[in-house]
């Protein structure tokens, strides 16, 4: 295979992905104005349903604009030898291949982020503001960006430097060392995400003593679940949308409730949501996802190790000499069809796990408050209640609201 042929294969993958996503979004948009099923008629009143339709249509139009801009920018970068230009720029900083890789990806990621920031700003301060969701201030938006960059430089830079060093020292065997490093990092993040990373962006505080904490503790004891770490996060500083999540395992497991969730739901509904999260833990879904992630990472790195040294990868992007960082870019695009397939498989498992967690909550607590909580959360986020089945299959990690309610009532 010639570098030119590989170049056009890469371009074809990018364009085909764009076409598929555009078709799926268009199919989904055709269902925005569908009549709601009888089971969902009480989610919205007439005015709220019209508002949800406007929200979906606005996001759809905005999505077309952003994805179109991204495609044009990406294709222009490829055809104008943008990677070769950035590579030459990076080589002016050092002769060390690891430093070159760090500077190369730093320029690429910073440039990409700067170009997409205006779209993120518009999404937050125009669209989300228009529909009453945004609570983010300009200061918070800017600080979040800066904190994200710092974390990317420190954490992302350290991992990238380690990968490049492993490759430099061990050649094709680098994937084993890289796999071990990423596995350790993944487990560490799963254990300490809420303790170390979340506080950088949000304030967390233990849930105060009272009826809600008592209800949660009583439920946890009834199912033999040791839960003494219940935290509230100030999600309302950015959005009115509500959420809750379970993190960690062993002695580090904790439940985090958004303050917006506590405001939107009553005690029974919050306990039902947590019963669902406990179901994920009891059914070992968290362990499954962690192990699956580790296996997929190992598989990806192994395939990378077979291809990364091939000079055609770099030559296809206009770089005459084999380069770890350029090969990584080319491989990432070439691997994307496989990544799509593994993503579909993981989404299938995720939807199956959601049913199991719902059933656990129904069995150990009650179905009705979980149903009403799901309806309230969908209403408050103006969710699409009638998505196209193909869009659900390709993108949804959760069953639709109708499917979950049907299952809970079954």
C-alpha positions in Angstrom: 0.0 0.0 0.0 1.3 3.4 -0.9 1.2 6.5 1.4 -1.2 8.2 -1.0 -3.6 5.3 -0.9 -3.5 5.2 2.9 -4.1 9.0 2.9 -7.3 8.6 1.0 -8.4 5.7 3.1 -8.0 8.0 6.2 -10.0 10.8 4.4 -12.7 8.2 3.4 -13.1 7.1 7.1 -13.5 10.7 8.3 -16.0 11.5 5.6 -18.0 8.3 6.0 -18.2 8.8 9.8 -19.5 12.3 9.1 -22.1 11.1 6.6 -23.3 8.3 9.0 -23.7 10.7 11.9 -25.5 13.3 9.7 -28.0 10.6 8.5 -28.6 9.4 12.0 -29.1 12.9 13.3 -31.5 13.7 10.5 -33.5 10.5 11.1 -33.7 11.4 14.8 -34.8 14.9 14.0 -37.8 13.6 12.0 -39.2 12.2 15.3 -38.9 15.4 17.3 -42.6 16.2 16.8 -44.0 12.7 17.2 -47.1 12.2 19.3 -46.1 11.0 22.8 -47.0 7.5 23.8 -49.7 7.2 26.4 -47.2 6.1 29.1 -45.3 9.4 28.6 -48.2 11.9 28.2 -47.8 13.1 31.8 -44.1 14.0 31.4 -44.8 17.3 29.6 -47.8 19.6 29.4 -48.5 21.2 26.1 -46.2 24.2 26.5 -43.4 22.2 28.0 -43.6 19.7 25.1 -43.3 22.6 22.6 -40.4 23.9 24.5 -38.7 20.5 24.4 -39.3 20.4 20.6 -37.7 23.8 20.2 -34.7 22.8 22.3 -34.2 19.6 20.3 -34.5 21.5 17.0 -32.1 24.2 18.2 -29.5 21.7 19.2 -29.9 19.7 16.0 -29.3 22.9 13.9 -26.3 23.8 16.1 -24.9 20.3 15.8 -25.1 20.5 12.0 -23.1 23.7 12.1 -20.4 22.5 14.5 -20.0 19.1 12.8 -19.8 20.7 9.4 -17.2 23.2 10.6 -15.2 20.4 12.2 -15.3 18.4 8.9 -14.2 21.3 6.8 -11.4 22.2 9.2 -10.2 18.6 9.5 -10.1 18.1 5.7 -8.3 21.4 5.2 -5.7 20.5 7.8 -5.1 17.1 6.1 -4.9 18.5 2.5 -2.7 21.5 3.5 -0.2 19.2 5.3 -1.1 20.6 8.7 0.5 17.7 10.5 3.8 18.2 8.7 3.7 21.9 9.6 3.1 21.2 13.3 5.7 18.5 13.3 8.3 20.9 11.9 7.3 23.5 14.5 7.7 20.9 17.3 11.1 19.9 16.1 12.3 23.5 16.5 11.9 23.1 20.3 14.1 20.0 20.7 15.8 17.0 19.2 14.4 14.7 21.8 11.7 12.6 20.3 9.6 12.5 23.5 9.7 16.3 23.8 8.8 16.6 20.1 5.8 14.3 20.7 4.7 16.4 23.7 5.0 19.7 21.9 3.3 18.3 18.8 0.2 17.1 20.7 0.2 20.2 22.8 0.0 22.4 19.7 -2.7 20.2 18.1 -4.9 20.0 21.2 -4.5 23.7 22.2 -5.3 24.8 18.6 -8.3 22.5 18.4 -9.6 23.7 21.8 -9.2 27.4 20.9 -11.1 26.9 17.7 -14.0 25.0 19.3 -14.2 27.2 22.4 -16.5 29.8 20.7 -19.0 27.0 19.9 -18.8 25.8 23.5 -19.4 29.4 24.7 -22.4 29.8 22.4 -23.8 26.5 23.5 -23.5 27.4 27.1 -24.4 31.1 27.2 -26.9 31.3 24.3 -28.7 27.9 23.8 -28.6 26.6 27.4 -29.3 30.2 28.7 -32.3 30.5 26.3 -33.9 27.4 27.6 -33.2 28.1 31.3 -30.5 25.6 32.0 -27.3 27.7 32.3 -26.0 28.8 35.7 -22.4 29.1 34.6 -20.7 32.4 34.9 -18.1 33.6 32.4 -15.5 33.4 35.2 -16.4 29.7 35.9 -16.3 28.9 32.2 -12.8 30.4 31.8 -11.5 28.8 35.0 -12.9 25.4 33.9 -11.0 25.8 30.6 -7.7 26.7 32.4 -8.1 23.9 34.9 -8.8 21.5 32.1 -5.6 22.6 30.2 -3.5 22.2 33.3 -4.8 18.7 34.0 -4.3 17.8 30.4 -0.7 19.1 30.5 0.1 17.3 33.7 -1.8 14.0 33.5 -2.0 13.7 29.7 1.5 14.9 29.2 2.9 12.4 31.7 1.0 9.4 30.1 2.0 10.4 26.6 5.7 10.9 27.7 5.6 7.4 29.3 4.1 5.8 26.2 6.7 7.5 23.9 9.5 6.4 26.3 8.3 2.8 26.4 8.2 2.8 22.6 11.7 4.3 22.4 13.1 1.7 24.8 11.2 -1.5 24.0 10.0 -1.1 20.4 7.1 -3.5 19.6 6.9 -4.7 23.2 6.0 -1.2 24.4 2.3 -2.1 24.4 2.7 -4.4 27.4 4.3 -1.6 29.5 1.8 0.9 28.2 -1.1 -1.4 29.0 0.2 -1.9 32.6 0.6 1.9 33.0 -2.9 2.7 31.7 -4.5 -0.1 33.7 -3.0 1.2 36.9 -4.1 4.7 36.0 -7.6 3.6 35.2 -8.0 1.7 38.5 -6.6 4.7 40.4 -9.0 7.1 38.7 -11.9 4.8 39.4 -11.0 4.7 43.1 -10.1 8.3 43.7 -12.0 10.3 41.0 -14.4 11.9 43.4 -11.8 12.5 46.1 -9.0 14.0 43.9 -10.5 15.3 40.6 -14.0 16.4 41.3 -12.9 19.0 44.0 -10.9 20.8 41.3 -14.1 21.8 39.6 -16.8 21.5 42.2 -17.5 21.7 45.9 -18.5 18.5 47.7 -19.9 18.2 51.2 -21.3 15.3 53.2 -25.1 15.0 53.1 -26.4 16.5 56.2 -28.2 14.5 58.9 -32.0 14.5 58.3 -34.8 12.6 56.7 -33.1 12.1 53.4 -29.9 10.7 54.8 -31.8 8.5 57.2 -33.9 7.1 54.3 -30.8 6.4 52.3 -29.0 4.7 55.2 -32.0 2.6 56.0 -32.3 1.4 52.5 -28.5 0.6 52.3 -28.7 -1.4 55.5 -31.8 -3.3 54.2 -29.8 -4.6 51.2 -26.6 -5.2 53.1 -24.8 -2.3 51.4 -22.2 -0.4 53.5 -22.6 3.2 52.5 -21.4 5.9 54.8 -20.0 8.2 52.2 -22.9 10.3 50.8 -21.9 13.6 49.3 -23.7 16.5 47.7 -22.1 18.4 44.8 -22.9 21.9 43.7 -24.0 21.1 40.2 -26.3 24.1 40.3 -23.2 26.4 39.8 -23.2 25.3 36.1 -26.7 24.0 35.2 -30.2 23.3 36.4 -29.9 19.7 35.1 -29.8 17.0 37.8 -27.6 13.9 38.2 -26.3 11.4 40.7 -23.5 8.9 40.4 -21.7 6.1 42.2 -17.9 5.9 42.2 -15.1 3.9 43.6 -15.3 0.4 45.1 -14.3 -1.2 48.4 -13.6 1.2 51.2 -13.6 4.1 48.6 -17.1 3.7 47.3 -19.4 6.7 47.6 -22.6 8.2 46.2 -22.6 11.7 45.0 -25.9 13.6 44.6 -26.2 16.9 42.6 -27.9 19.6 44.7 -30.3 20.0 41.7 -31.4 16.4 42.1 -32.2 16.9 45.8 -34.2 20.0 44.8 -36.1 18.2 42.0 -37.0 14.9 43.6 -38.7 13.8 46.8 -37.0 11.5 49.3 -38.5 8.3 47.9 -37.5 9.2 44.4 -33.9 9.9 45.4 -33.7 6.6 47.3 -35.1 4.9 44.2 -32.4 6.5 42.1 -29.7 5.4 44.6 -31.3 1.9 44.6 -30.6 1.8 40.9 -27.0 2.8 41.5 -26.6 0.2 44.2 -28.0 -2.3 41.7 -25.1 -1.6 39.4 -22.7 -2.3 42.2 -24.4 -5.4 43.4 -24.6 -6.8 39.9 -20.9 -6.1 39.5 -21.4 -3.8 36.5 -18.7 -1.5 37.7 -16.2 -4.3 37.8 -17.3 -5.6 34.4 -16.9 -2.2 32.8 -13.5 -1.7 34.4 -12.3 -5.1 33.2 -13.8 -4.6 29.7 -12.0 -1.2 29.5 -8.7 -2.8 30.5 -9.1 -5.6 27.9 -10.1 -3.2 25.1 -7.2 -0.9 26.0 -4.8 -3.9 25.8 -6.2 -5.0 22.4 -5.9 -1.5 21.0 -2.4 -1.1 22.2 -1.4 -4.5 20.7 -2.8 -3.5 17.3 -1.0 -0.2 17.6 2.3 -1.9 18.4 2.0 -3.9 15.1 1.5 -0.7 13.0 3.2 2.2 14.8 6.6 1.5 13.3 5.4 1.3 9.7 6.8 4.4 7.9 3.7 4.5 5.7 1.6 5.8 8.6 3.8 8.9 8.9 4.3 9.3 5.1 0.6 9.3 4.6 0.4 12.5 6.6 3.3 14.1 4.9 6.1 13.2 7.3 9.0 11.4 5.5 10.5 9.8 8.6 8.7 7.4 11.0 7.4 9.3 14.0 5.6 8.0 17.1 3.3 10.9 17.4 2.3 11.0 13.7 1.8 7.3 13.6 -0.4 7.6 16.6 -2.6 10.2 14.8 -2.9 8.0 11.7 -3.6 4.9 13.7 -6.3 6.6 15.8 -8.3 7.4 12.6 -7.7 4.0 11.0 -8.8 2.2 14.2 -12.0 4.3 14.5 -14.2 1.7 12.6 -13.1 -1.0 15.1 -13.7 1.5 17.9 -17.2 2.1 16.6 -17.9 -1.6 16.7 -16.6 -2.1 20.3 -18.5 1.0 21.3 -21.8 -0.5 20.0 -21.1 -3.7 21.9 -20.4 -1.8 25.1 -23.5 0.3 24.6 -25.5 -3.0 24.2 -24.1 -4.2 27.5 -24.8 -0.8 29.2 -28.5 -0.8 28.1 -28.8 -4.4 29.4 -27.2 -3.4 32.7 -29.6 -0.4 33.1 -32.5 -2.9 32.9 -30.9 -5.1 35.6 -30.2 -2.1 37.8 -33.8 -0.9 37.4 -35.1 -4.4 38.3 -32.9 -4.4 41.4 -34.3 -1.1 42.5 -37.9 -2.3 41.8 -37.3 -5.5 43.8 -35.4 -4.1 46.8 -37.3 -0.8 47.0 -40.2 0.4 44.8 -40.8 0.8 41.0 -43.2 3.8 41.2 -40.8 6.4 42.7 -38.1 5.3 40.2 -40.6 5.8 37.3 -41.7 9.3 38.6 -38.0 10.3 39.1 -37.1 9.3 35.6 -40.0 11.3 34.2 -39.1 14.3 36.3 -35.4 14.2 35.2 -36.4 13.8 31.6 -38.8 16.7 31.9 -36.3 19.0 33.6 -33.6 18.3 31.0 -36.1 18.6 28.0 -35.1 15.1 26.9 -36.1 13.6 23.6 -38.8 11.1 24.4 -39.3 9.7 20.9 -35.8 9.0 19.5 -35.3 7.1 16.3 -34.4 3.4 16.9 -31.3 3.6 14.8 -30.0 6.6 16.7 -30.7 4.7 20.0 -28.8 1.6 18.7 -25.8 3.7 17.7 -25.5 6.2 20.5 -27.6 5.4 23.6 -25.9 3.8 26.6 -29.3 3.7 28.3 -32.7 2.4 27.1 -35.2 5.1 26.2 -37.5 6.4 28.9 -40.4 4.5 27.4 -38.5 1.2 27.4 -37.4 1.7 31.0 -40.9 2.5 32.2 -42.4 -0.5 30.3 -39.8 -2.7 31.9 -40.4 -1.3 35.4 -44.2 -1.8 35.0 -43.8 -5.3 33.7 
